[in-house]
Amino acid sequence: MEIIAEILFTILGGVAEFVFGIIFQVLAELIAAIFGKSRSSAVAPNSFRTRRLIALAVYGFGGGLAGWLSLWLYPSLFLTTPWQKWANIILMPMITGALFQIIDNWRDTPDTPPPPLAGFWRGFVFAAMMTGVRFTWGK
């Protein structure tokens, strides 16, 4: 019975960490959509690489900030054992990146240029920074 409870709490903890990360990622995407114009055609084509690097830095900073904010809101981690924490820090960015690439593919239209940073990498960098902060400083 104790093994079943441990498995159940592991699964629920992983789902809770994932949902917590997705909520912050969606908020970041909404803020980026409100304040930024990543699909603007006014930017010169040769600055595409620069725009990608800036977007990468912004999503990394946003992920770190979201990690600190999430620790302020809920300082204890949902996953407690070391193997669960490591699995979370490895799997969470990949799953989040894949989810946001699917969302980007769904909402892209042929007449808009591609975003400066593909959906996978936006989600990956944001989630990696957020889970890294929670992994390092969470209780």
KAKABEL-V804227 format. One record per residue. N is the residue number from 1. RES is the residue in one small letter. PSI is psi as a letter, one per 30 degrees, with the letter a starting at -180 (* if undefined). Layout:
<<N/RES/PSI> <N/RES/PSI>>
This chain:
<<1/m/e> <2/e/e> <3/i/e> <4/i/e> <5/a/e> <6/e/e> <7/i/e> <8/l/e> <9/f/e> <10/t/e> <11/i/e> <12/l/e> <13/g/e> <14/g/e> <15/v/e> <16/a/e> <17/e/e> <18/f/e> <19/v/e> <20/f/e> <21/g/e> <22/i/e> <23/i/e> <24/f/e> <25/q/e> <26/v/e> <27/l/e> <28/a/e> <29/e/e> <30/l/e> <31/i/e> <32/a/e> <33/a/e> <34/i/e> <35/f/f> <36/g/l> <37/k/i> <38/s/f> <39/r/g> <40/s/k> <41/s/f> <42/a/f> <43/v/k> <44/a/k> <45/p/e> <46/n/f> <47/s/g> <48/f/e> <49/r/e> <50/t/e> <51/r/e> <52/r/e> <53/l/e> <54/i/e> <55/a/e> <56/l/e> <57/a/e> <58/v/e> <59/y/e> <60/g/e> <61/f/e> <62/g/e> <63/g/e> <64/g/e> <65/l/e> <66/a/e> <67/g/e> <68/w/e> <69/l/e> <70/s/e> <71/l/e> <72/w/e> <73/l/e> <74/y/j> <75/p/f> <76/s/k> <77/l/l> <78/f/e> <79/l/k> <80/t/e> <81/t/l> <82/p/e> <83/w/e> <84/q/e> <85/k/e> <86/w/e> <87/a/e> <88/n/e> <89/i/f> <90/i/e> <91/l/e> <92/m/e> <93/p/e> <94/m/e> <95/i/e> <96/t/e> <97/g/e> <98/a/e> <99/l/e> <100/f/f> <101/q/e> <102/i/e> <103/i/e> <104/d/e> <105/n/e> <106/w/e> <107/r/f> <108/d/k> <109/t/l> <110/p/f> <111/d/f> <112/t/k> <113/p/l> <114/p/l> <115/p/l> <116/p/f> <117/l/k> <118/a/l> <119/g/e> <120/f/e> <121/w/e> <122/r/e> <123/g/e> <124/f/e> <125/v/e> <126/f/e> <127/a/e> <128/a/e> <129/m/e> <130/m/e> <131/t/e> <132/g/e> <133/v/e> <134/r/e> <135/f/e> <136/t/e> <137/w/g> <138/g/l> <139/k/*>>
